[in-house]
Amino acid sequence: MEGETVETVAAPKTSFKKEDEVIATVKLGGLRSGVHRNRATTQKVVKKEEELATDGLKELTLEAATDLFKAYGADLVAQKRSSLAAFFSDPLITVARGVVTFTVGSKLVADGIDEEIRKIRQYFSKASYTLEAIECRVNAKEVSEYKVFTPKEQFDVMAKEFPILKEFEERFNLEIDG
């Protein structure tokens, strides 16, 4: 036993904690080939969309974008997709160099818009407008200030702009339902 080295190997773990649970098993070979295939098809789709946007279309303005999104929302209502249509009927957007940025209240709405990007770009190009990209920014606080639903919320928003309304409410003991 002279000159021999002995290696100690840790025994396999026999008890598992909640943190040690197996969440998912992935076959790497399948994932790698899937990524390569997806990458090749994505590049073709992007090139087609870029060609679509450069066919001498008009520059997109905030007013035009708002009108087109309202019309697109009406089309979604006809398709019985009212949850996303309700958002498009009164969008909170900004437009800069053909890029529309949506401010949405939840990740769910952002995902719904992301699924519709290809259709929206086609809709805009049919209307002769350039739509380079659509970005979604999730900001629940900003959306809640913009979209007021109850009469009390509406009154509070107006009172921020016209403080005399709060004095009027207090002087005449008005109760706003909400």
N, CA, C and O of each residue as an XYZ file, in Angstrom:
712
protein
N       0.794     -1.177      0.000
C       0.000      0.000      0.000
C       0.849      1.258      0.000
O       0.330      2.371      0.089
N       2.142      1.075     -0.100
C       3.004      2.234     -0.158
C       2.859      2.921     -1.510
O       2.797      2.252     -2.541
N       2.807      4.245     -1.514
C       2.754      4.999     -2.755
C       1.376      5.063     -3.390
O       1.189      5.744     -4.397
N       0.430      4.375     -2.825
C      -0.919      4.430     -3.391
C      -1.675      5.599     -2.771
O      -1.544      5.892     -1.583
N      -2.463      6.251     -3.604
C      -3.294      7.339     -3.088
C      -4.731      6.862     -3.021
O      -5.214      6.144     -3.897
N      -5.374      7.264     -1.999
C      -6.756      6.850     -1.803
C      -7.637      8.086     -1.953
O      -7.406      9.110     -1.310
N      -8.653      7.977     -2.812
C      -9.582      9.081     -3.009
C     -10.867      8.791     -2.249
O     -11.379      7.672     -2.263
N     -11.362      9.796     -1.603
C     -12.640      9.625     -0.899
C     -13.723     10.222     -1.789
O     -13.608     11.337     -2.297
N     -14.757      9.448     -1.952
C     -15.887      9.893     -2.771
C     -17.073     10.063     -1.845
O     -17.357      9.200     -1.014
N     -17.762     11.185     -1.996
C     -18.921     11.452     -1.152
C     -20.039     10.470     -1.488
O     -20.291     10.152     -2.650
N     -20.684     10.013     -0.451
C     -21.795      9.082     -0.646
C     -22.960      9.825     -1.277
O     -23.151     11.011     -1.009
N     -23.744      9.148     -2.113
C     -24.889      9.824     -2.729
C     -25.895     10.263     -1.662
O     -26.054      9.621     -0.623
N     -26.548     11.347     -1.947
C     -27.506     11.932     -1.023
C     -28.743     11.040     -0.955
O     -29.308     10.667     -1.984
N     -29.151     10.709      0.243
C     -30.298      9.822      0.374
C     -31.557     10.542      0.818
O     -32.651     10.000      0.658
N     -31.443     11.737      1.366
C     -32.644     12.474      1.752
C     -32.690     13.779      0.957
O     -31.662     14.417      0.731
N     -33.883     14.159      0.541
C     -34.042     15.357     -0.263
C     -34.863     16.385      0.495
O     -35.817     16.052      1.198
N     -34.477     17.621      0.337
C     -35.240     18.729      0.893
C     -36.118     19.298     -0.213
O     -36.004     18.904     -1.374
N     -36.983     20.213      0.150
C     -37.863     20.809     -0.853
C     -37.054     21.518     -1.946
O     -37.440     21.500     -3.115
N     -35.927     22.144     -1.562
C     -35.105     22.845     -2.545
C     -34.454     21.875     -3.538
O     -34.058     22.285     -4.629
N     -34.341     20.601     -3.171
C     -33.654     19.622     -4.000
C     -34.572     18.910     -4.987
O     -34.125     18.010     -5.698
N     -35.847     19.295     -5.046
C     -36.767     18.597     -5.936
C     -36.373     18.800     -7.394
O     -35.881     19.864     -7.770
N     -36.589     17.796     -8.192
C     -36.339     17.889     -9.621
C     -37.517     18.626    -10.236
O     -38.667     18.215    -10.078
N     -37.234     19.700    -10.925
C     -38.295     20.501    -11.523
C     -38.558     20.057    -12.950
O     -39.713     19.897    -13.347
N     -37.509     19.858    -13.722
C     -37.697     19.461    -15.111
C     -36.469     18.701    -15.583
O     -35.360     18.916    -15.093
N     -36.680     17.826    -16.524
C     -35.595     17.101    -17.142
C     -35.565     17.483    -18.610
O     -36.595     17.453    -19.284
N     -34.395     17.842    -19.107
C     -34.267     18.302    -20.474
C     -33.282     17.412    -21.209
O     -32.203     17.110    -20.699
N     -33.651     17.001    -22.389
C     -32.747     16.239    -23.243
C     -31.951     17.263    -24.045
O     -32.512     17.953    -24.896
N     -30.663     17.365    -23.783
C     -29.856     18.408    -24.385
C     -29.753     18.279    -25.896
O     -29.805     19.285    -26.604
N     -29.612     17.091    -26.390
C     -29.505     16.929    -27.840
C     -30.747     17.454    -28.531
O     -30.646     18.135    -29.551
N     -31.908     17.153    -27.995
C     -33.149     17.629    -28.586
C     -33.278     19.134    -28.483
O     -33.768     19.775    -29.413
N     -32.848     19.711    -27.370
C     -32.926     21.140    -27.174
C     -31.994     21.869    -28.133
O     -32.376     22.869    -28.740
N     -30.779     21.367    -28.267
C     -29.809     22.012    -29.139
C     -30.290     22.025    -30.581
O     -30.214     23.054    -31.251
N     -30.786     20.892    -31.063
C     -31.247     20.851    -32.448
C     -32.491     21.708    -32.617
O     -32.689     22.307    -33.674
N     -33.329     21.775    -31.595
C     -34.518     22.621    -31.659
C     -34.155     24.090    -31.729
O     -34.800     24.855    -32.447
N     -33.133     24.495    -30.994
C     -32.693     25.890    -31.006
C     -32.142     26.243    -32.377
O     -32.446     27.316    -32.898
N     -31.346     25.376    -32.968
C     -30.793     25.659    -34.286
C     -31.891     25.772    -35.334
O     -31.855     26.671    -36.174
N     -32.865     24.871    -35.294
C     -33.958     24.937    -36.261
C     -34.759     26.215    -36.068
O     -35.108     26.874    -37.046
N     -35.056     26.574    -34.830
C     -35.846     27.765    -34.544
C     -35.099     29.018    -34.986
O     -35.719     29.947    -35.505
N     -33.804     29.064    -34.795
C     -33.004     30.218    -35.176
C     -33.065     30.425    -36.695
O     -33.196     31.558    -37.158
N     -32.974     29.365    -37.453
C     -32.997     29.471    -38.905
C     -34.354     29.982    -39.392
O     -34.397     30.830    -40.283
N     -35.438     29.501    -38.845
C     -36.748     29.956    -39.297
C     -37.037     31.367    -38.820
O     -37.717     32.113    -39.524
N     -36.550     31.760    -37.659
C     -36.796     33.107    -37.147
C     -36.148     34.150    -38.049
O     -36.747     35.196    -38.297
N     -34.956     33.895    -38.539
C     -34.288     34.847    -39.402
C     -35.084     35.074    -40.686
O     -35.158     36.206    -41.165
N     -35.671     34.043    -41.242
C     -36.467     34.193    -42.455
C     -37.696     35.035    -42.184
O     -38.053     35.886    -42.999
N     -38.351     34.815    -41.053
C     -39.549     35.572    -40.718
C     -39.207     37.038    -40.533
O     -39.938     37.904    -41.015
N     -38.118     37.335    -39.850
C     -37.721     38.718    -39.616
C     -37.428     39.413    -40.937
O     -37.817     40.567    -41.120
N     -36.756     38.741    -41.857
C     -36.461     39.354    -43.149
C     -37.732     39.681    -43.902
O     -37.812     40.742    -44.521
N     -38.734     38.807    -43.874
C     -39.996     39.080    -44.543
C     -40.677     40.281    -43.927
O     -41.228     41.111    -44.649
N     -40.653     40.395    -42.583
C     -41.285     41.520    -41.918
C     -40.550     42.818    -42.217
O     -41.187     43.864    -42.343
N     -39.221     42.779    -42.335
C     -38.466     43.973    -42.673
C     -38.802     44.431    -44.084
O     -38.924     45.631    -44.328
N     -38.954     43.496    -45.018
C     -39.342     43.854    -46.371
C     -40.723     44.489    -46.369
O     -40.980     45.422    -47.129
N     -41.595     43.998    -45.537
C     -42.947     44.502    -45.433
C     -42.930     45.966    -45.010
O     -43.725     46.760    -45.513
N     -42.044     46.335    -44.102
C     -42.026     47.683    -43.538
C     -41.337     48.707    -44.428
O     -41.488     49.903    -44.183
N     -40.592     48.302    -45.443
C     -39.819     49.244    -46.235
C     -40.389     49.486    -47.627
O     -39.661     49.915    -48.522
N     -41.656     49.223    -47.821
C     -42.252     49.386    -49.144
C     -42.820     50.782    -49.378
O     -43.893     50.897    -49.970
N     -42.153     51.845    -48.940
C     -42.600     53.206    -49.166
C     -43.865     53.567    -48.401
O     -44.747     54.232    -48.945
N     -43.961     53.145    -47.167
C     -45.130     53.418    -46.348
C     -44.970     54.755    -45.629
O     -43.861     55.278    -45.517
N     -46.095     55.308    -45.140
C     -46.081     56.597    -44.448
C     -45.503     56.460    -43.040
O     -45.535     55.388    -42.437
N     -44.981     57.564    -42.540
C     -44.451     57.626    -41.165
C     -45.625     57.560    -40.182
O     -46.662     58.187    -40.399
N     -45.453     56.815    -39.130
C     -46.505     56.607    -38.145
C     -46.539     57.748    -37.132
O     -45.499     58.140    -36.603
N     -47.733     58.283    -36.860
C     -47.910     59.320    -35.846
C     -48.723     58.745    -34.694
O     -49.305     57.667    -34.812
N     -48.758     59.463    -33.590
C     -49.501     59.012    -32.414
C     -51.000     58.903    -32.717
O     -51.653     57.938    -32.320
N     -51.528     59.892    -33.418
C     -52.960     59.886    -33.735
C     -53.305     58.721    -34.665
O     -54.298     58.024    -34.457
N     -52.475     58.517    -35.691
C     -52.727     57.425    -36.633
C     -52.623     56.073    -35.930
O     -53.432     55.177    -36.169
N     -51.627     55.933    -35.066
C     -51.455     54.667    -34.343
C     -52.650     54.397    -33.436
O     -53.144     53.271    -33.377
N     -53.114     55.424    -32.732
C     -54.267     55.256    -31.841
C     -55.498     54.843    -32.639
O     -56.223     53.933    -32.237
N     -55.737     55.505    -33.763
C     -56.894     55.168    -34.599
C     -56.797     53.745    -35.142
O     -57.789     53.016    -35.164
N     -55.605     53.352    -35.580
C     -55.429     51.997    -36.122
C     -55.588     50.935    -35.038
O     -56.151     49.871    -35.296
N     -55.101     51.207    -33.837
C     -55.273     50.233    -32.756
C     -56.739     50.114    -32.349
O     -57.199     49.025    -32.003
N     -57.478     51.225    -32.388
C     -58.911     51.157    -32.094
C     -59.632     50.314    -33.142
O     -60.496     49.504    -32.804
N     -59.279     50.503    -34.411
C     -59.893     49.712    -35.488
C     -59.494     48.238    -35.366
O     -60.311     47.348    -35.607
N     -58.242     47.985    -34.994
C     -57.788     46.605    -34.806
C     -58.532     45.964    -33.632
O     -58.869     44.781    -33.678
N     -58.785     46.744    -32.588
C     -59.559     46.260    -31.451
C     -60.977     45.892    -31.857
O     -61.530     44.905    -31.372
N     -61.575     46.695    -32.756
C     -62.918     46.375    -33.253
C     -62.901     45.059    -34.029
O     -63.844     44.274    -33.937
N     -61.832     44.814    -34.793
C     -61.702     43.540    -35.507
C     -61.583     42.375    -34.526
O     -62.131     41.299    -34.767
N     -60.869     42.588    -33.421
C     -60.737     41.534    -32.419
C     -62.079     41.235    -31.741
O     -62.362     40.085    -31.405
N     -62.901     42.265    -31.541
C     -64.226     42.058    -30.966
C     -65.056     41.191    -31.908
O     -65.790     40.311    -31.458
N     -64.944     41.438    -33.215
C     -65.674     40.634    -34.198
C     -65.219     39.174    -34.153
O     -65.993     38.270    -34.466
N     -63.953     38.947    -33.760
C     -63.417     37.588    -33.638
C     -63.677     37.005    -32.249
O     -63.194     35.920    -31.924
N     -64.439     37.727    -31.436
C     -64.774     37.316    -30.058
C     -63.534     37.194    -29.172
O     -63.431     36.279    -28.356
N     -62.603     38.119    -29.340
C     -61.395     38.187    -28.506
C     -61.424     39.514    -27.748
O     -60.550     40.365    -27.912
N     -62.443     39.663    -26.923
C     -62.724     40.953    -26.307
C     -61.738     41.371    -25.222
O     -61.596     42.567    -24.968
N     -61.057     40.440    -24.577
C     -60.155     40.845    -23.496
C     -58.995     41.691    -24.032
O     -58.657     42.715    -23.439
N     -58.395     41.281    -25.127
C     -57.313     42.059    -25.724
C     -57.885     43.261    -26.473
O     -57.253     44.316    -26.521
N     -59.068     43.110    -27.055
C     -59.705     44.202    -27.793
C     -59.988     45.387    -26.874
O     -59.865     46.538    -27.294
N     -60.360     45.122    -25.644
C     -60.637     46.198    -24.693
C     -59.390     47.035    -24.457
O     -59.481     48.251    -24.287
N     -58.240     46.403    -24.445
C     -57.005     47.160    -24.252
C     -56.696     48.016    -25.475
O     -56.289     49.169    -25.333
N     -56.885     47.465    -26.678
C     -56.588     48.212    -27.897
C     -57.572     49.358    -28.133
O     -57.239     50.307    -28.843
N     -58.767     49.296    -27.558
C     -59.745     50.353    -27.779
C     -59.330     51.672    -27.117
O     -59.760     52.737    -27.561
N     -58.510     51.624    -26.074
C     -58.020     52.825    -25.407
C     -56.574     52.603    -24.973
O     -56.296     52.473    -23.781
N     -55.646     52.559    -25.943
C     -54.265     52.211    -25.602
C     -53.502     53.375    -24.974
O     -53.758     54.541    -25.278
N     -52.580     53.043    -24.112
C     -51.658     54.007    -23.521
C     -50.328     53.791    -24.234
O     -49.550     52.914    -23.859
N     -50.070     54.608    -25.278
C     -48.916     54.369    -26.147
C     -48.104     55.637    -26.364
O     -48.576     56.753    -26.147
N     -46.865     55.425    -26.801
C     -46.018     56.486    -27.332
C     -45.463     55.985    -28.660
O     -45.275     54.784    -28.854
N     -45.205     56.917    -29.569
C     -44.687     56.559    -30.892
C     -43.431     57.373    -31.156
O     -43.431     58.594    -31.001
N     -42.357     56.691    -31.556
C     -41.110     57.366    -31.902
C     -40.432     56.594    -33.037
O     -40.055     55.436    -32.858
N     -40.278     57.222    -34.187
C     -39.603     56.648    -35.359
C     -40.144     55.265    -35.721
O     -39.370     54.340    -35.966
N     -41.438     55.124    -35.753
C     -42.053     53.867    -36.164
C     -42.095     52.796    -35.095
O     -42.533     51.677    -35.362
N     -41.645     53.116    -33.883
C     -41.667     52.161    -32.774
C     -42.783     52.571    -31.810
O     -42.789     53.686    -31.289
N     -43.718     51.661    -31.584
C     -44.826     51.919    -30.669
C     -44.497     51.263    -29.337
O     -44.190     50.072    -29.283
N     -44.561     52.040    -28.269
C     -44.315     51.521    -26.924
C     -45.623     51.543    -26.146
O     -46.190     52.608    -25.901
N     -46.097     50.368    -25.762
C     -47.301     50.228    -24.957
C     -46.927     50.255    -23.488
O     -45.921     49.668    -23.091
N     -47.724     50.930    -22.683
C     -47.606     50.826    -21.241
C     -48.801     50.002    -20.792
O     -49.952     50.412    -20.947
N     -48.513     48.848    -20.242
C     -49.572     47.919    -19.851
C     -49.504     47.668    -18.351
O     -48.482     47.916    -17.711
N     -50.611     47.172    -17.802
C     -50.694     46.965    -16.367
C     -50.256     45.600    -15.902
O     -50.055     45.396    -14.705
N     -50.098     44.642    -16.829
C     -49.701     43.306    -16.397
C     -48.906     42.597    -17.484
O     -48.968     42.949    -18.662
N     -48.170     41.604    -17.057
C     -47.383     40.784    -17.981
C     -48.296     39.986    -18.903
O     -47.917     39.673    -20.032
N     -49.480     39.658    -18.436
C     -50.445     38.913    -19.234
C     -50.856     39.695    -20.482
O     -50.930     39.131    -21.574
N     -51.121     40.986    -20.320
C     -51.477     41.826    -21.464
C     -50.285     41.969    -22.399
O     -50.445     41.929    -23.619
N     -49.088     42.135    -21.836
C     -47.880     42.246    -22.659
C     -47.678     40.982    -23.493
O     -47.314     41.071    -24.665
N     -47.907     39.817    -22.908
C     -47.783     38.567    -23.654
C     -48.820     38.478    -24.759
O     -48.518     37.998    -25.852
N     -50.031     38.931    -24.494
C     -51.080     38.936    -25.515
C     -50.718     39.817    -26.694
O     -50.972     39.459    -27.844
N     -50.122     40.970    -26.411
C     -49.693     41.868    -27.483
C     -48.546     41.237    -28.261
O     -48.523     41.310    -29.489
N     -47.590     40.617    -27.563
C     -46.468     39.966    -28.232
C     -46.935     38.883    -29.202
O     -46.336     38.698    -30.261
N     -47.994     38.172    -28.847
C     -48.523     37.135    -29.734
C     -49.169     37.730    -30.979
O     -49.276     37.053    -32.002
N     -49.597     38.977    -30.907
C     -50.298     39.620    -32.020
C     -49.392     40.478    -32.904
O     -49.872     41.052    -33.881
N     -48.112     40.582    -32.596
C     -47.236     41.526    -33.294
C     -47.251     41.324    -34.803
O     -47.364     42.296    -35.550
N     -47.142     40.110    -35.253
C     -47.096     39.853    -36.698
C     -48.383     40.337    -37.366
O     -48.332     40.985    -38.412
N     -49.520     40.030    -36.775
C     -50.810     40.435    -37.337
C     -50.965     41.956    -37.310
O     -51.499     42.549    -38.247
N     -50.495     42.578    -36.231
C     -50.593     44.035    -36.113
C     -49.742     44.711    -37.177
O     -50.175     45.685    -37.793
N     -48.539     44.205    -37.397
C     -47.665     44.789    -38.428
C     -48.300     44.678    -39.804
O     -48.227     45.617    -40.596
N     -48.919     43.545    -40.096
C     -49.621     43.383    -41.372
C     -50.782     44.370    -41.473
O     -51.007     44.962    -42.528
N     -51.507     44.542    -40.394
C     -52.644     45.461    -40.363
C     -52.178     46.887    -40.655
O     -52.818     47.606    -41.422
N     -51.071     47.292    -40.048
C     -50.540     48.638    -40.253
C     -50.028     48.820    -41.681
O     -50.222     49.879    -42.278
N     -49.381     47.801    -42.227
C     -48.867     47.934    -43.590
C     -50.004     47.996    -44.607
O     -49.882     48.676    -45.625
N     -51.116     47.290    -44.345
C     -52.286     47.397    -45.223
C     -52.864     48.799    -45.188
O     -53.437     49.266    -46.173
N     -52.714     49.473    -44.049
C     -53.192     50.847    -43.905
C     -52.135     51.856    -44.361
O     -52.310     53.058    -44.167
N     -51.037     51.379    -44.968
C     -49.953     52.201    -45.525
C     -49.137     52.950    -44.476
O     -48.728     54.088    -44.705
N     -48.899     52.319    -43.329
C     -48.063     52.922    -42.297
C     -46.898     51.998    -41.958
O     -47.025     50.774    -41.976
N     -45.765     52.615    -41.651
C     -44.579     51.869    -41.242
C     -44.654     51.604    -39.747
O     -44.814     52.530    -38.952
N     -44.540     50.342    -39.370
C     -44.474     49.968    -37.958
C     -43.214     49.143    -37.783
O     -43.195     47.952    -38.096
N     -42.159     49.775    -37.281
C     -40.866     49.106    -37.130
C     -40.901     48.050    -36.042
O     -40.430     46.931    -36.240
N     -41.460     48.405    -34.888
C     -41.461     47.474    -33.755
C     -42.533     47.875    -32.755
O     -43.018     49.007    -32.744
N     -42.886     46.902    -31.911
C     -43.802     47.137    -30.805
C     -43.099     46.697    -29.531
O     -42.609     45.573    -29.434
N     -43.057     47.591    -28.565
C     -42.452     47.275    -27.273
C     -43.526     47.385    -26.199
O     -44.431     48.212    -26.300
N     -43.424     46.559    -25.183
C     -44.369     46.607    -24.065
C     -43.607     46.916    -22.783
O     -42.585     46.299    -22.484
N     -44.120     47.870    -22.046
C     -43.538     48.268    -20.763
C     -44.601     48.037    -19.701
O     -45.693     48.599    -19.787
N     -44.300     47.232    -18.719
C     -45.264     46.921    -17.669
C     -45.105     47.933    -16.536
O     -44.046     48.035    -15.917
N     -46.193     48.685    -16.277
C     -46.199     49.676    -15.213
C     -47.632     49.801    -14.700
O     -48.410     50.610    -15.207
N     -47.973     49.011    -13.711
C     -49.343     48.953    -13.207
C     -49.785     50.280    -12.605
O     -50.953     50.648    -12.728
N     -48.882     51.000    -11.961
C     -49.253     52.263    -11.318
C     -49.662     53.306    -12.358
O     -50.677     53.984    -12.195
N     -48.885     53.431    -13.408
C     -49.193     54.415    -14.449
C     -50.511     54.090    -15.149
O     -51.292     54.990    -15.456
N     -50.755     52.810    -15.400
C     -51.995     52.401    -16.051
C     -53.185     52.669    -15.145
O     -54.232     53.112    -15.617
N     -53.040     52.406    -13.848
C     -54.160     52.643    -12.937
C     -54.489     54.127    -12.836
O     -55.644     54.485    -12.606
N     -53.494     54.997    -13.005
C     -53.760     56.437    -12.998
C     -54.417     56.884    -14.296
O     -55.201     57.833    -14.309
N     -54.093     56.193    -15.391
C     -54.636     56.560    -16.698
C     -56.048     56.018    -16.899
O     -56.924     56.735    -17.380
N     -56.268     54.783    -16.540
C     -57.564     54.138    -16.755
C     -58.356     54.176    -15.459
O     -58.144     53.359    -14.563
N     -59.262     55.125    -15.371
C     -60.108     55.246    -14.190
C     -61.482     54.678    -14.523
O     -62.026     54.937    -15.596
N     -62.029     53.911    -13.608
C     -63.255     53.192    -13.901
C     -64.443     53.661    -13.068
O     -65.526     53.888    -13.608
N     -64.254     53.805    -11.773
C     -65.383     54.151    -10.917
C     -65.569     55.667    -10.882
O     -64.626     56.411    -11.154
N     -66.759     56.128    -10.553
C     -66.983     57.579    -10.444
C     -66.059     58.243     -9.419
O     -65.622     59.376     -9.621
N     -65.763     57.545     -8.324
C     -64.862     58.098     -7.303
C     -63.461     58.307     -7.886
O     -62.838     59.343     -7.656
N     -62.971     57.320     -8.639
C     -61.650     57.454     -9.280
C     -61.653     58.606    -10.278
O     -60.685     59.363    -10.357
N     -62.728     58.741    -11.036
C     -62.833     59.828    -12.004
C     -62.815     61.181    -11.299
O     -62.147     62.114    -11.745
N     -63.557     61.280    -10.190
C     -63.586     62.528     -9.442
C     -62.204     62.862     -8.882
O     -61.775     64.015     -8.943
N     -61.506     61.866     -8.339
C     -60.179     62.103     -7.764
C     -59.189     62.587     -8.816
O     -58.366     63.461     -8.543
N     -59.266     62.028    -10.003
C     -58.376     62.464    -11.087
C     -58.685     63.905    -11.465
O     -57.773     64.708    -11.659
N     -59.967     64.233    -11.569
C     -60.344     65.611    -11.898
C     -59.949     66.572    -10.773
O     -59.563     67.712    -11.033
N     -60.047     66.107     -9.523
C     -59.704     66.958     -8.381
C     -58.202     67.245     -8.333
O     -57.792     68.292     -7.832
N     -57.387     66.338     -8.845
C     -55.941     66.609     -8.920
C     -55.684     67.775     -9.869
O     -54.836     68.630     -9.614
N     -56.434     67.787    -10.965
C     -56.244     68.839    -11.958
C     -56.908     70.152    -11.525
O     -56.377     71.233    -11.780
N     -58.079     70.050    -10.865
C     -58.835     71.218    -10.406
C     -59.108     71.087     -8.899
O     -60.156     70.570     -8.512
N     -58.193     71.542     -8.054
C     -58.328     71.369     -6.606
C     -59.601     71.982     -6.019
O     -60.025     71.588     -4.932
N     -60.203     72.914     -6.702
C     -61.432     73.542     -6.204
C     -62.556     72.522     -6.067
O     -63.479     72.724     -5.277
N     -62.491     71.438     -6.820
C     -63.515     70.396     -6.733
C     -63.534     69.733     -5.357
O     -64.607     69.399     -4.856
N     -62.378     69.539     -4.743
C     -62.329     68.949     -3.390
C     -63.019     69.872     -2.388
O     -63.762     69.417     -1.518
N     -62.765     71.170     -2.521
C     -63.416     72.137     -1.641
C     -64.931     72.121     -1.865
O     -65.705     72.194     -0.911
N     -65.340     72.026     -3.113
C     -66.755     71.954     -3.465
C     -67.396     70.719     -2.843
O     -68.506     70.790     -2.317
N     -66.692     69.577     -2.904
C     -67.189     68.318     -2.337
C     -67.368     68.441     -0.820
O     -68.378     67.998     -0.273
N     -66.393     69.038     -0.151
C     -66.460     69.181      1.303
C     -67.533     70.188      1.737
O     -68.250     69.955      2.711
N     -67.638     71.291      1.020
C     -68.584     72.343      1.395
C     -70.033     71.866      1.301
O     -70.859     72.214      2.146
N     -70.336     71.086      0.296
C     -71.709     70.644      0.100
C     -71.943     69.204      0.540
O     -72.980     68.618      0.229
N     -70.983     68.633      1.262
C     -71.088     67.264      1.783
C     -71.492     66.256      0.694
O     -72.392     65.437      0.887
N     -70.817     66.337     -0.429
C     -71.112     65.421     -1.538
C     -70.468     64.070     -1.290
O     -69.348     63.989     -0.786
N     -71.174     63.020     -1.643
C     -70.627     61.670     -1.570
C     -70.578     61.104     -2.986
O     -71.602     60.950     -3.652
N     -69.391     60.809     -3.411
C     -69.210     60.263     -4.759
C     -69.243     58.739     -4.642
O     -68.459     58.150     -3.897
N     -70.149     58.109     -5.377
C     -70.229     56.641     -5.349
C     -68.984     56.054     -5.974
O     -68.454     56.584     -6.950
N     -68.530     54.976     -5.415
C     -67.368     54.399     -6.048
C     -66.959     53.158     -5.422
O     -65.981     52.544     -5.850
